[in-house]
Amino acid sequence: MSKFSKKKAQYYGYFVFVVAFVFVFFDWIFSFGYQSLIFVPAAFFVGMIGYWLGGFLYSRIAA
């Protein structure tokens, strides 16, 4: 893998999962108003799953 590192794969996974989370829950985020702040840690958690999955897939493909 030329210029694609494990760290870059992890960051891409984090970004993709957070964007997907916001896309899926976009209507709920605006309809809840102030209570939608609960989605901030939820988006972080979902992003960390993407971070782990990006690193895991990179390790599997590189091996």
All heavy atoms as TSV, in Angstrom:
chain	resi	resn	atom	element	x	y	z
A	1	MET	N	N	0.849	-1.165	0.000
A	1	MET	CA	C	0.000	0.000	0.000
A	1	MET	C	C	0.900	1.235	0.000
A	1	MET	O	O	1.573	1.507	0.978
A	1	MET	CB	C	-0.886	-0.016	1.228
A	1	MET	CG	C	-1.685	-1.266	1.421
A	1	MET	SD	S	-3.384	-0.809	1.499
A	1	MET	CE	C	-4.134	-2.324	1.042
A	2	SER	N	N	0.879	1.941	-1.070
A	2	SER	CA	C	1.853	2.994	-1.311
A	2	SER	C	C	1.781	4.143	-0.298
A	2	SER	O	O	2.564	4.189	0.630
A	2	SER	CB	C	1.683	3.521	-2.728
A	2	SER	OG	O	0.368	4.023	-2.897
A	3	LYS	N	N	0.852	5.054	-0.477
A	3	LYS	CA	C	0.804	6.221	0.401
A	3	LYS	C	C	-0.406	6.184	1.332
A	3	LYS	O	O	-0.780	7.181	1.907
A	3	LYS	CB	C	0.746	7.498	-0.433
A	3	LYS	CG	C	1.987	7.741	-1.230
A	3	LYS	CD	C	1.912	9.053	-1.950
A	3	LYS	CE	C	3.193	9.298	-2.709
A	3	LYS	NZ	N	3.189	10.581	-3.370
A	4	PHE	N	N	-1.001	5.026	1.480
A	4	PHE	CA	C	-2.189	4.890	2.309
A	4	PHE	C	C	-1.795	4.165	3.584
A	4	PHE	O	O	-1.525	2.974	3.581
A	4	PHE	CB	C	-3.257	4.103	1.543
A	4	PHE	CG	C	-4.634	4.283	2.098
A	4	PHE	CD1	C	-5.318	5.469	1.924
A	4	PHE	CD2	C	-5.237	3.261	2.803
A	4	PHE	CE1	C	-6.587	5.629	2.429
A	4	PHE	CE2	C	-6.496	3.411	3.307
A	4	PHE	CZ	C	-7.178	4.602	3.121
A	5	SER	N	N	-1.740	4.895	4.688
A	5	SER	CA	C	-1.291	4.314	5.940
A	5	SER	C	C	-2.470	3.837	6.778
A	5	SER	O	O	-3.626	4.124	6.484
A	5	SER	CB	C	-0.483	5.340	6.729
A	5	SER	OG	O	-1.324	6.406	7.131
A	6	LYS	N	N	-2.156	3.128	7.840
A	6	LYS	CA	C	-3.201	2.640	8.738
A	6	LYS	C	C	-3.905	3.811	9.425
A	6	LYS	O	O	-5.121	3.789	9.588
A	6	LYS	CB	C	-2.607	1.699	9.782
A	6	LYS	CG	C	-3.632	1.108	10.701
A	6	LYS	CD	C	-3.025	0.096	11.652
A	6	LYS	CE	C	-4.092	-0.503	12.536
A	6	LYS	NZ	N	-3.547	-1.512	13.429
A	7	LYS	N	N	-3.162	4.816	9.804
A	7	LYS	CA	C	-3.750	5.982	10.467
A	7	LYS	C	C	-4.720	6.702	9.526
A	7	LYS	O	O	-5.792	7.140	9.945
A	7	LYS	CB	C	-2.632	6.931	10.930
A	7	LYS	CG	C	-3.101	8.098	11.759
A	7	LYS	CD	C	-3.774	7.670	13.046
A	7	LYS	CE	C	-2.770	7.173	14.042
A	7	LYS	NZ	N	-3.391	6.844	15.342
A	8	LYS	N	N	-4.374	6.813	8.261
A	8	LYS	CA	C	-5.258	7.457	7.293
A	8	LYS	C	C	-6.530	6.631	7.111
A	8	LYS	O	O	-7.624	7.187	7.004
A	8	LYS	CB	C	-4.540	7.631	5.961
A	8	LYS	CG	C	-5.260	8.552	5.002
A	8	LYS	CD	C	-4.490	8.719	3.715
A	8	LYS	CE	C	-3.392	9.726	3.898
A	8	LYS	NZ	N	-2.766	10.119	2.621
A	9	ALA	N	N	-6.409	5.318	7.094
A	9	ALA	CA	C	-7.586	4.448	6.982
A	9	ALA	C	C	-8.491	4.619	8.200
A	9	ALA	O	O	-9.721	4.640	8.073
A	9	ALA	CB	C	-7.152	3.001	6.841
A	10	GLN	N	N	-7.896	4.767	9.375
A	10	GLN	CA	C	-8.690	4.971	10.583
A	10	GLN	C	C	-9.427	6.308	10.534
A	10	GLN	O	O	-10.603	6.380	10.893
A	10	GLN	CB	C	-7.787	4.903	11.812
A	10	GLN	CG	C	-7.268	3.516	12.092
A	10	GLN	CD	C	-6.213	3.499	13.171
A	10	GLN	OE1	O	-5.465	4.452	13.347
A	10	GLN	NE2	N	-6.146	2.397	13.899
A	11	TYR	N	N	-8.754	7.348	10.092
A	11	TYR	CA	C	-9.402	8.660	10.005
A	11	TYR	C	C	-10.519	8.669	8.965
A	11	TYR	O	O	-11.572	9.261	9.183
A	11	TYR	CB	C	-8.388	9.751	9.679
A	11	TYR	CG	C	-7.466	10.079	10.824
A	11	TYR	CD1	C	-6.158	10.492	10.596
A	11	TYR	CD2	C	-7.885	9.988	12.133
A	11	TYR	CE1	C	-5.311	10.804	11.636
A	11	TYR	CE2	C	-7.044	10.290	13.186
A	11	TYR	CZ	C	-5.760	10.695	12.931
A	11	TYR	OH	O	-4.924	11.002	13.968
A	12	TYR	N	N	-10.309	8.009	7.839
A	12	TYR	CA	C	-11.360	7.913	6.823
A	12	TYR	C	C	-12.562	7.150	7.373
A	12	TYR	O	O	-13.708	7.516	7.117
A	12	TYR	CB	C	-10.848	7.242	5.553
A	12	TYR	CG	C	-10.022	8.133	4.665
A	12	TYR	CD1	C	-8.935	7.631	3.966
A	12	TYR	CD2	C	-10.327	9.476	4.521
A	12	TYR	CE1	C	-8.172	8.439	3.145
A	12	TYR	CE2	C	-9.565	10.294	3.704
A	12	TYR	CZ	C	-8.491	9.769	3.022
A	12	TYR	OH	O	-7.752	10.577	2.215
A	13	GLY	N	N	-12.309	6.075	8.094
A	13	GLY	CA	C	-13.407	5.317	8.700
A	13	GLY	C	C	-14.188	6.164	9.688
A	13	GLY	O	O	-15.420	6.137	9.700
A	14	TYR	N	N	-13.482	6.940	10.505
A	14	TYR	CA	C	-14.141	7.826	11.469
A	14	TYR	C	C	-15.008	8.845	10.737
A	14	TYR	O	O	-16.180	9.041	11.076
A	14	TYR	CB	C	-13.084	8.537	12.318
A	14	TYR	CG	C	-13.662	9.431	13.383
A	14	TYR	CD1	C	-14.011	8.911	14.621
A	14	TYR	CD2	C	-13.872	10.786	13.157
A	14	TYR	CE1	C	-14.537	9.715	15.601
A	14	TYR	CE2	C	-14.409	11.592	14.124
A	14	TYR	CZ	C	-14.736	11.054	15.351
A	14	TYR	OH	O	-15.266	11.853	16.311
A	15	PHE	N	N	-14.458	9.473	9.728
A	15	PHE	CA	C	-15.176	10.502	8.976
A	15	PHE	C	C	-16.423	9.938	8.296
A	15	PHE	O	O	-17.509	10.518	8.385
A	15	PHE	CB	C	-14.240	11.130	7.939
A	15	PHE	CG	C	-14.915	12.141	7.060
A	15	PHE	CD1	C	-15.226	13.394	7.542
A	15	PHE	CD2	C	-15.251	11.822	5.754
A	15	PHE	CE1	C	-15.855	14.333	6.728
A	15	PHE	CE2	C	-15.887	12.739	4.939
A	15	PHE	CZ	C	-16.183	13.998	5.430
A	16	VAL	N	N	-16.276	8.798	7.656
A	16	VAL	CA	C	-17.404	8.196	6.931
A	16	VAL	C	C	-18.524	7.822	7.898
A	16	VAL	O	O	-19.702	8.074	7.627
A	16	VAL	CB	C	-16.933	6.971	6.120
A	16	VAL	CG1	C	-18.103	6.142	5.637
A	16	VAL	CG2	C	-16.076	7.420	4.959
A	17	PHE	N	N	-18.186	7.256	9.047
A	17	PHE	CA	C	-19.218	6.845	9.990
A	17	PHE	C	C	-19.913	8.040	10.630
A	17	PHE	O	O	-21.122	8.003	10.849
A	17	PHE	CB	C	-18.626	5.920	11.058
A	17	PHE	CG	C	-18.650	4.473	10.672
A	17	PHE	CD1	C	-17.962	4.021	9.567
A	17	PHE	CD2	C	-19.369	3.567	11.417
A	17	PHE	CE1	C	-17.989	2.695	9.200
A	17	PHE	CE2	C	-19.405	2.222	11.065
A	17	PHE	CZ	C	-18.709	1.787	9.953
A	18	VAL	N	N	-19.186	9.114	10.927
A	18	VAL	CA	C	-19.821	10.307	11.504
A	18	VAL	C	C	-20.728	10.973	10.476
A	18	VAL	O	O	-21.856	11.370	10.795
A	18	VAL	CB	C	-18.757	11.292	12.039
A	18	VAL	CG1	C	-19.380	12.637	12.374
A	18	VAL	CG2	C	-18.084	10.718	13.269
A	19	VAL	N	N	-20.282	11.073	9.242
A	19	VAL	CA	C	-21.118	11.675	8.198
A	19	VAL	C	C	-22.360	10.813	7.961
A	19	VAL	O	O	-23.468	11.350	7.816
A	19	VAL	CB	C	-20.309	11.864	6.895
A	19	VAL	CG1	C	-21.211	12.209	5.732
A	19	VAL	CG2	C	-19.266	12.947	7.095
A	20	ALA	N	N	-22.205	9.509	7.957
A	20	ALA	CA	C	-23.359	8.625	7.783
A	20	ALA	C	C	-24.331	8.768	8.951
A	20	ALA	O	O	-25.546	8.790	8.757
A	20	ALA	CB	C	-22.891	7.175	7.657
A	21	PHE	N	N	-23.812	8.894	10.165
A	21	PHE	CA	C	-24.666	9.077	11.344
A	21	PHE	C	C	-25.462	10.371	11.236
A	21	PHE	O	O	-26.667	10.385	11.475
A	21	PHE	CB	C	-23.806	9.084	12.607
A	21	PHE	CG	C	-24.593	9.292	13.870
A	21	PHE	CD1	C	-25.196	8.221	14.493
A	21	PHE	CD2	C	-24.727	10.548	14.426
A	21	PHE	CE1	C	-25.920	8.402	15.662
A	21	PHE	CE2	C	-25.448	10.743	15.581
A	21	PHE	CZ	C	-26.058	9.662	16.201
A	22	VAL	N	N	-24.799	11.453	10.872
A	22	VAL	CA	C	-25.493	12.740	10.739
A	22	VAL	C	C	-26.514	12.675	9.611
A	22	VAL	O	O	-27.622	13.200	9.735
A	22	VAL	CB	C	-24.477	13.878	10.511
A	22	VAL	CG1	C	-25.170	15.171	10.142
A	22	VAL	CG2	C	-23.625	14.074	11.760
A	23	PHE	N	N	-26.187	12.023	8.522
A	23	PHE	CA	C	-27.115	11.897	7.404
A	23	PHE	C	C	-28.368	11.120	7.804
A	23	PHE	O	O	-29.488	11.510	7.459
A	23	PHE	CB	C	-26.424	11.211	6.229
A	23	PHE	CG	C	-27.289	11.055	5.019
A	23	PHE	CD1	C	-27.617	12.150	4.249
A	23	PHE	CD2	C	-27.783	9.813	4.666
A	23	PHE	CE1	C	-28.425	12.015	3.129
A	23	PHE	CE2	C	-28.590	9.665	3.556
A	23	PHE	CZ	C	-28.917	10.769	2.789
A	24	VAL	N	N	-28.194	10.042	8.550
A	24	VAL	CA	C	-29.325	9.205	8.952
A	24	VAL	C	C	-30.211	9.919	9.968
A	24	VAL	O	O	-31.433	9.870	9.890
A	24	VAL	CB	C	-28.828	7.857	9.504
A	24	VAL	CG1	C	-29.950	7.088	10.176
A	24	VAL	CG2	C	-28.211	7.030	8.391
A	25	PHE	N	N	-29.610	10.602	10.938
A	25	PHE	CA	C	-30.367	11.224	12.018
A	25	PHE	C	C	-30.541	12.729	11.840
A	25	PHE	O	O	-30.799	13.445	12.816
A	25	PHE	CB	C	-29.688	10.942	13.362
A	25	PHE	CG	C	-29.759	9.492	13.752
A	25	PHE	CD1	C	-28.641	8.681	13.667
A	25	PHE	CD2	C	-30.945	8.934	14.175
A	25	PHE	CE1	C	-28.704	7.345	14.018
A	25	PHE	CE2	C	-31.018	7.599	14.526
A	25	PHE	CZ	C	-29.901	6.802	14.448
A	26	PHE	N	N	-30.433	13.224	10.623
A	26	PHE	CA	C	-30.508	14.665	10.370
A	26	PHE	C	C	-31.838	15.263	10.829
A	26	PHE	O	O	-31.868	16.304	11.480
A	26	PHE	CB	C	-30.289	14.935	8.880
A	26	PHE	CG	C	-30.120	16.381	8.547
A	26	PHE	CD1	C	-28.947	17.033	8.843
A	26	PHE	CD2	C	-31.144	17.088	7.939
A	26	PHE	CE1	C	-28.781	18.370	8.534
A	26	PHE	CE2	C	-30.990	18.424	7.621
A	26	PHE	CZ	C	-29.806	19.065	7.929
A	27	ASP	N	N	-32.936	14.613	10.515
A	27	ASP	CA	C	-34.246	15.125	10.910
A	27	ASP	C	C	-34.415	15.148	12.434
A	27	ASP	O	O	-34.973	16.094	12.985
A	27	ASP	CB	C	-35.367	14.302	10.290
A	27	ASP	CG	C	-35.487	14.540	8.808
A	27	ASP	OD1	O	-35.072	15.627	8.347
A	27	ASP	OD2	O	-35.984	13.643	8.108
A	28	TRP	N	N	-33.950	14.110	13.102
A	28	TRP	CA	C	-34.072	14.052	14.559
A	28	TRP	C	C	-33.235	15.124	15.231
A	28	TRP	O	O	-33.642	15.702	16.234
A	28	TRP	CB	C	-33.630	12.703	15.074
A	28	TRP	CG	C	-34.617	11.602	14.882
A	28	TRP	CD1	C	-35.771	11.652	14.164
A	28	TRP	CD2	C	-34.526	10.300	15.418
A	28	TRP	NE1	N	-36.396	10.451	14.214
A	28	TRP	CE2	C	-35.669	9.594	14.976
A	28	TRP	CE3	C	-33.601	9.647	16.217
A	28	TRP	CZ2	C	-35.887	8.267	15.331
A	28	TRP	CZ3	C	-33.828	8.336	16.557
A	28	TRP	CH2	C	-34.953	7.653	16.117
A	29	ILE	N	N	-32.070	15.394	14.683
A	29	ILE	CA	C	-31.176	16.375	15.300
A	29	ILE	C	C	-31.843	17.744	15.361
A	29	ILE	O	O	-31.761	18.436	16.374
A	29	ILE	CB	C	-29.832	16.427	14.542
A	29	ILE	CG1	C	-29.043	15.142	14.778
A	29	ILE	CG2	C	-29.016	17.636	14.955
A	29	ILE	CD1	C	-27.812	14.996	13.927
A	30	PHE	N	N	-32.544	18.134	14.316
A	30	PHE	CA	C	-33.196	19.440	14.310
A	30	PHE	C	C	-34.548	19.436	15.005
A	30	PHE	O	O	-34.977	20.456	15.522
A	30	PHE	CB	C	-33.329	19.966	12.879
A	30	PHE	CG	C	-32.030	20.460	12.335
A	30	PHE	CD1	C	-31.376	19.766	11.341
A	30	PHE	CD2	C	-31.449	21.609	12.841
A	30	PHE	CE1	C	-30.159	20.215	10.855
A	30	PHE	CE2	C	-30.243	22.060	12.360
A	30	PHE	CZ	C	-29.593	21.367	11.372
A	31	SER	N	N	-35.229	18.313	15.038
A	31	SER	CA	C	-36.548	18.286	15.672
A	31	SER	C	C	-36.452	18.261	17.197
A	31	SER	O	O	-37.383	18.707	17.865
A	31	SER	CB	C	-37.360	17.099	15.175
A	31	SER	OG	O	-36.774	15.891	15.598
A	32	PHE	N	N	-35.355	17.774	17.758
A	32	PHE	CA	C	-35.216	17.716	19.214
A	32	PHE	C	C	-34.752	19.033	19.815
A	32	PHE	O	O	-34.852	19.227	21.023
A	32	PHE	CB	C	-34.252	16.610	19.634
A	32	PHE	CG	C	-34.816	15.231	19.543
A	32	PHE	CD1	C	-33.982	14.153	19.380
A	32	PHE	CD2	C	-36.172	15.000	19.618
A	32	PHE	CE1	C	-34.488	12.872	19.304
A	32	PHE	CE2	C	-36.693	13.731	19.546
A	32	PHE	CZ	C	-35.846	12.658	19.384
A	33	GLY	N	N	-34.215	19.923	19.024
A	33	GLY	CA	C	-33.758	21.215	19.542
A	33	GLY	C	C	-32.579	21.047	20.488
A	33	GLY	O	O	-31.596	20.384	20.173
A	34	TYR	N	N	-32.698	21.640	21.688
A	34	TYR	CA	C	-31.610	21.605	22.676
A	34	TYR	C	C	-31.299	20.177	23.119
A	34	TYR	O	O	-30.159	19.855	23.418
A	34	TYR	CB	C	-31.989	22.468	23.879
A	34	TYR	CG	C	-30.949	22.492	24.957
A	34	TYR	CD1	C	-29.763	23.189	24.773
A	34	TYR	CD2	C	-31.142	21.814	26.154
A	34	TYR	CE1	C	-28.791	23.217	25.757
A	34	TYR	CE2	C	-30.185	21.837	27.143
A	34	TYR	CZ	C	-29.010	22.530	26.941
A	34	TYR	OH	O	-28.058	22.554	27.909
A	35	GLN	N	N	-32.297	19.318	23.148
A	35	GLN	CA	C	-32.098	17.938	23.580
A	35	GLN	C	C	-31.271	17.134	22.583
A	35	GLN	O	O	-30.819	16.041	22.891
A	35	GLN	CB	C	-33.439	17.259	23.793
A	35	GLN	CG	C	-34.238	17.871	24.916
A	35	GLN	CD	C	-35.660	17.352	24.961
A	35	GLN	OE1	O	-36.128	16.765	23.984
A	35	GLN	NE2	N	-36.327	17.566	26.071
A	36	SER	N	N	-31.058	17.669	21.392
A	36	SER	CA	C	-30.281	16.940	20.389
A	36	SER	C	C	-28.797	16.896	20.733
A	36	SER	O	O	-28.037	16.226	20.038
A	36	SER	CB	C	-30.466	17.569	19.009
A	36	SER	OG	O	-29.884	18.851	18.964
A	37	LEU	N	N	-28.381	17.570	21.790
A	37	LEU	CA	C	-26.978	17.496	22.204
A	37	LEU	C	C	-26.573	16.083	22.600
A	37	LEU	O	O	-25.383	15.766	22.631
A	37	LEU	CB	C	-26.718	18.462	23.357
A	37	LEU	CG	C	-26.735	19.939	22.981
A	37	LEU	CD1	C	-26.565	20.793	24.222
A	37	LEU	CD2	C	-25.646	20.247	21.981
A	38	ILE	N	N	-27.541	15.228	22.887
A	38	ILE	CA	C	-27.228	13.840	23.200
A	38	ILE	C	C	-26.630	13.129	21.984
A	38	ILE	O	O	-25.928	12.134	22.115
A	38	ILE	CB	C	-28.481	13.089	23.720
A	38	ILE	CG1	C	-28.113	11.739	24.325
A	38	ILE	CG2	C	-29.494	12.888	22.617
A	38	ILE	CD1	C	-27.298	11.820	25.565
A	39	PHE	N	N	-26.874	13.673	20.781
A	39	PHE	CA	C	-26.337	13.049	19.575
A	39	PHE	C	C	-24.845	13.318	19.392
A	39	PHE	O	O	-24.198	12.640	18.599
A	39	PHE	CB	C	-27.104	13.523	18.343
A	39	PHE	CG	C	-28.487	12.956	18.242
A	39	PHE	CD1	C	-29.597	13.770	18.333
A	39	PHE	CD2	C	-28.671	11.603	18.064
A	39	PHE	CE1	C	-30.870	13.244	18.243
A	39	PHE	CE2	C	-29.935	11.057	17.971
A	39	PHE	CZ	C	-31.040	11.883	18.064
A	40	VAL	N	N	-24.290	14.289	20.104
A	40	VAL	CA	C	-22.850	14.571	19.973
A	40	VAL	C	C	-22.020	13.390	20.474
A	40	VAL	O	O	-21.160	12.891	19.746
A	40	VAL	CB	C	-22.483	15.887	20.678
A	40	VAL	CG1	C	-20.987	16.093	20.705
A	40	VAL	CG2	C	-23.186	17.055	20.006
A	41	PRO	N	N	-22.239	12.901	21.713
A	41	PRO	CA	C	-21.462	11.718	22.117
A	41	PRO	C	C	-21.830	10.477	21.317
A	41	PRO	O	O	-20.983	9.610	21.086
A	41	PRO	CB	C	-21.802	11.524	23.594
A	41	PRO	CG	C	-22.842	12.486	23.935
A	41	PRO	CD	C	-23.026	13.429	22.810
A	42	ALA	N	N	-23.077	10.393	20.862
A	42	ALA	CA	C	-23.465	9.239	20.041
A	42	ALA	C	C	-22.708	9.256	18.717
A	42	ALA	O	O	-22.247	8.214	18.246
A	42	ALA	CB	C	-24.972	9.251	19.808
A	43	ALA	N	N	-22.578	10.432	18.099
A	43	ALA	CA	C	-21.821	10.542	16.850
A	43	ALA	C	C	-20.347	10.217	17.078
A	43	ALA	O	O	-19.712	9.569	16.242
A	43	ALA	CB	C	-21.968	11.941	16.263
A	44	PHE	N	N	-19.800	10.643	18.216
A	44	PHE	CA	C	-18.416	10.314	18.544
A	44	PHE	C	C	-18.248	8.804	18.685
A	44	PHE	O	O	-17.286	8.225	18.164
A	44	PHE	CB	C	-18.001	11.015	19.838
A	44	PHE	CG	C	-16.620	10.666	20.296
A	44	PHE	CD1	C	-15.515	11.201	19.663
A	44	PHE	CD2	C	-16.415	9.802	21.353
A	44	PHE	CE1	C	-14.231	10.878	20.077
A	44	PHE	CE2	C	-15.149	9.475	21.775
A	44	PHE	CZ	C	-14.056	10.009	21.132
A	45	PHE	N	N	-19.189	8.164	19.364
A	45	PHE	CA	C	-19.124	6.713	19.556
A	45	PHE	C	C	-19.195	5.972	18.219
A	45	PHE	O	O	-18.408	5.053	17.967
A	45	PHE	CB	C	-20.253	6.264	20.482
A	45	PHE	CG	C	-20.316	4.775	20.663
A	45	PHE	CD1	C	-19.360	4.114	21.413
A	45	PHE	CD2	C	-21.330	4.035	20.075
A	45	PHE	CE1	C	-19.409	2.742	21.579
A	45	PHE	CE2	C	-21.380	2.666	20.232
A	45	PHE	CZ	C	-20.429	2.012	20.985
A	46	VAL	N	N	-20.119	6.381	17.370
A	46	VAL	CA	C	-20.251	5.755	16.055
A	46	VAL	C	C	-18.979	5.998	15.232
A	46	VAL	O	O	-18.506	5.114	14.523
A	46	VAL	CB	C	-21.505	6.285	15.331
A	46	VAL	CG1	C	-21.525	5.861	13.875
A	46	VAL	CG2	C	-22.759	5.804	16.040
A	47	GLY	N	N	-18.402	7.196	15.354
A	47	GLY	CA	C	-17.152	7.487	14.662
A	47	GLY	C	C	-16.005	6.615	15.132
A	47	GLY	O	O	-15.165	6.188	14.335
A	48	MET	N	N	-15.968	6.318	16.431
A	48	MET	CA	C	-14.905	5.467	16.945
A	48	MET	C	C	-15.053	4.026	16.438
A	48	MET	O	O	-14.057	3.332	16.247
A	48	MET	CB	C	-14.890	5.488	18.481
A	48	MET	CG	C	-14.412	6.817	19.043
A	48	MET	SD	S	-12.880	7.434	18.307
A	48	MET	CE	C	-11.706	6.263	18.906
A	49	ILE	N	N	-16.283	3.590	16.208
A	49	ILE	CA	C	-16.483	2.275	15.590
A	49	ILE	C	C	-15.905	2.292	14.172
A	49	ILE	O	O	-15.223	1.350	13.761
A	49	ILE	CB	C	-17.976	1.901	15.580
A	49	ILE	CG1	C	-18.457	1.665	17.004
A	49	ILE	CG2	C	-18.227	0.671	14.716
A	49	ILE	CD1	C	-19.949	1.482	17.135
A	50	GLY	N	N	-16.142	3.378	13.438
A	50	GLY	CA	C	-15.559	3.515	12.105
A	50	GLY	C	C	-14.043	3.595	12.144
A	50	GLY	O	O	-13.360	3.055	11.271
A	51	TYR	N	N	-13.503	4.267	13.154
A	51	TYR	CA	C	-12.049	4.372	13.328
A	51	TYR	C	C	-11.444	2.979	13.514
A	51	TYR	O	O	-10.461	2.619	12.871
A	51	TYR	CB	C	-11.764	5.258	14.544
A	51	TYR	CG	C	-10.318	5.521	14.823
A	51	TYR	CD1	C	-9.653	6.558	14.172
A	51	TYR	CD2	C	-9.613	4.768	15.741
A	51	TYR	CE1	C	-8.327	6.824	14.438
A	51	TYR	CE2	C	-8.292	5.023	16.012
A	51	TYR	CZ	C	-7.657	6.053	15.361
A	51	TYR	OH	O	-6.334	6.307	15.627
A	52	TRP	N	N	-12.063	2.188	14.391
A	52	TRP	CA	C	-11.570	0.838	14.625
A	52	TRP	C	C	-11.726	-0.015	13.369
A	52	TRP	O	O	-10.821	-0.761	13.006
A	52	TRP	CB	C	-12.348	0.199	15.784
A	52	TRP	CG	C	-11.994	-1.228	15.980
A	52	TRP	CD1	C	-10.919	-1.723	16.647
A	52	TRP	CD2	C	-12.697	-2.357	15.454
A	52	TRP	NE1	N	-10.920	-3.091	16.579
A	52	TRP	CE2	C	-11.992	-3.508	15.859
A	52	TRP	CE3	C	-13.851	-2.499	14.694
A	52	TRP	CZ2	C	-12.417	-4.779	15.519
A	52	TRP	CZ3	C	-14.269	-3.776	14.347
A	52	TRP	CH2	C	-13.548	-4.899	14.766
A	53	LEU	N	N	-12.881	0.096	12.716
A	53	LEU	CA	C	-13.136	-0.715	11.533
A	53	LEU	C	C	-12.182	-0.360	10.391
A	53	LEU	O	O	-11.720	-1.241	9.664
A	53	LEU	CB	C	-14.590	-0.536	11.084
A	53	LEU	CG	C	-15.106	-1.488	10.036
A	53	LEU	CD1	C	-15.025	-2.923	10.540
A	53	LEU	CD2	C	-16.531	-1.151	9.679
A	54	GLY	N	N	-11.863	0.921	10.237
A	54	GLY	CA	C	-10.895	1.326	9.214
A	54	GLY	C	C	-9.523	0.717	9.448
A	54	GLY	O	O	-8.882	0.214	8.526
A	55	GLY	N	N	-9.065	0.739	10.695
A	55	GLY	CA	C	-7.778	0.119	11.025
A	55	GLY	C	C	-7.804	-1.385	10.861
A	55	GLY	O	O	-6.843	-1.994	10.385
A	56	PHE	N	N	-8.915	-1.997	11.255
A	56	PHE	CA	C	-9.055	-3.450	11.133
A	56	PHE	C	C	-9.037	-3.883	9.669
A	56	PHE	O	O	-8.334	-4.827	9.301
A	56	PHE	CB	C	-10.350	-3.902	11.820
A	56	PHE	CG	C	-10.601	-5.364	11.727
A	56	PHE	CD1	C	-9.895	-6.249	12.525
A	56	PHE	CD2	C	-11.544	-5.863	10.853
A	56	PHE	CE1	C	-10.121	-7.615	12.443
A	56	PHE	CE2	C	-11.779	-7.224	10.758
A	56	PHE	CZ	C	-11.066	-8.101	11.560
A	57	LEU	N	N	-9.800	-3.180	8.843
A	57	LEU	CA	C	-9.826	-3.532	7.420
A	57	LEU	C	C	-8.479	-3.289	6.760
A	57	LEU	O	O	-8.047	-4.067	5.899
A	57	LEU	CB	C	-10.921	-2.740	6.705
A	57	LEU	CG	C	-12.353	-3.145	7.038
A	57	LEU	CD1	C	-13.339	-2.226	6.344
A	57	LEU	CD2	C	-12.598	-4.584	6.663
A	58	TYR	N	N	-7.795	-2.229	7.146
A	58	TYR	CA	C	-6.461	-1.977	6.594
A	58	TYR	C	C	-5.516	-3.116	6.951
A	58	TYR	O	O	-4.753	-3.585	6.099
A	58	TYR	CB	C	-5.917	-0.659	7.125
A	58	TYR	CG	C	-4.525	-0.361	6.625
A	58	TYR	CD1	C	-4.343	0.239	5.391
A	58	TYR	CD2	C	-3.405	-0.712	7.362
A	58	TYR	CE1	C	-3.073	0.494	4.912
A	58	TYR	CE2	C	-2.134	-0.475	6.893
A	58	TYR	CZ	C	-1.969	0.139	5.667
A	58	TYR	OH	O	-0.706	0.376	5.198
A	59	SER	N	N	-5.570	-3.572	8.196
A	59	SER	CA	C	-4.689	-4.673	8.620
A	59	SER	C	C	-5.001	-5.952	7.856
A	59	SER	O	O	-4.092	-6.693	7.473
A	59	SER	CB	C	-4.852	-4.917	10.117
A	59	SER	OG	O	-4.455	-3.786	10.839
A	60	ARG	N	N	-6.278	-6.210	7.629
A	60	ARG	CA	C	-6.670	-7.422	6.887
A	60	ARG	C	C	-6.258	-7.351	5.430
A	60	ARG	O	O	-5.815	-8.333	4.848
A	60	ARG	CB	C	-8.180	-7.633	6.971
A	60	ARG	CG	C	-8.647	-8.063	8.308
A	60	ARG	CD	C	-8.126	-9.439	8.593
A	60	ARG	NE	N	-8.582	-9.858	9.913
A	60	ARG	CZ	C	-8.364	-11.035	10.417
A	60	ARG	NH1	N	-7.689	-11.931	9.725
A	60	ARG	NH2	N	-8.792	-11.330	11.607
A	61	ILE	N	N	-6.410	-6.180	4.812
A	61	ILE	CA	C	-6.060	-6.041	3.402
A	61	ILE	C	C	-4.548	-6.043	3.220
A	61	ILE	O	O	-4.028	-6.620	2.268
A	61	ILE	CB	C	-6.686	-4.751	2.815
A	61	ILE	CG1	C	-8.206	-4.919	2.753
A	61	ILE	CG2	C	-6.130	-4.436	1.448
A	61	ILE	CD1	C	-8.940	-3.649	2.405
A	62	ALA	N	N	-3.813	-5.427	4.151
A	62	ALA	CA	C	-2.364	-5.352	4.045
A	62	ALA	C	C	-1.700	-6.700	4.267
A	62	ALA	O	O	-0.601	-6.937	3.777
A	62	ALA	CB	C	-1.821	-4.321	5.039
A	63	ALA	N	N	-2.355	-7.583	5.006
A	63	ALA	CA	C	-1.749	-8.888	5.322
A	63	ALA	C	C	-1.815	-9.857	4.158
A	63	ALA	O	O	-2.422	-9.713	3.171
A	63	ALA	CB	C	-2.453	-9.507	6.506
